[in-house]
Amino acid sequence: MKSNKLMWAVSTRADGNMSISWGQKAEVEENGKRFLNKYNIDYSRCVMASLLGGTDIQIVSNKESNQYVECDSLITTEINLPLMMVVADCHPAIVYDPNKNILSLVHLGRQGVDGLLPEIVVGKFKDMGSEVNNIQVIVGPGIKKESYEWTGDLPFQKEKWQGFFTELGGNKYLIDSLGFLKEQFLRKGVLSKNMIVDETDVVKNPNYFSHVRSFRTGESEGRFAMIAMMRA
């Protein structure tokens, strides 16, 4: 699964914090500019997702350059329009149709996965003319099941998540949001050969920011970024 038209990248802690919620605006912008300069992308042209933790989708164009847009999925048909999203433990994902020039950057946290956002985004692509066999998916690093421990009542219906959580006893569970989001793309018709999944567990890998790890260790918070853009 390759396309010369799609450019994408994920930042690391070495690139610095990418969220103004966890750092001074001037420093965050400098980090973003330095990161994107490596890929010859103008930071000021980015459309940034201001995440809501749900299933909201916004179609954006060059009019939204250098703006934050409230949603959990940015979709564009514009060439050379960079989409950017910052995360810690939630999985960022790219959905892309090279035939129709449709690109989405998707925030797949637990709430979005519970709301079936992967299926919703694929459905939106189909509404916009995509054939599902042509849709490509790239899932970025995030929290894996062995690190996603939940204590108390589960925040979702067990029936919906059947097979994607494990009961440990003592009202504790492990949640497999990565497994469930992959399953949603597949059952919506995305071909497994058209999916790339980064299996990195950001809680265990210090090269990435992780809210869960920061909560457990007391280390400073931050967010890493995923960037995606269609080139001509």
RADA-V320993 format. One line per field, one symbol per residue. phi: phi as a letter, one per 40 degrees, with the letter a starting at -180 (. if undefined). burial: + if it has 16 or more other C-alpha atoms within 10 Angstrom, else -. Layout:
phi=???
burial=???
//
This chain:
phi=.bacccbaabcbdccgcbbccbacdcccccccccccccbfbcdccccbcccbgabcbbcbacccdgbcbcabacbabccgbcbbababbcccabbabccbfbbbbbcbcdcccccgddccccccdccchccdcccbbbbccacbdcbccbbhcccacccccdgbabccgggbabbbcccccccccccchccdccbbbcccccccbccbcaccccccbgcccabbbbbaaccc
burial=-----+--++++--+++++---+----+++++++++----+-+-+++++++-+++++--+++--+---++++++++++++++++++++++++++++++--++++++++++++++++++++++--+----+++--+++++++++++-++++----------+--++-------++++++-+++++++---++--++-----++++---++++++-------++++++++++--
//
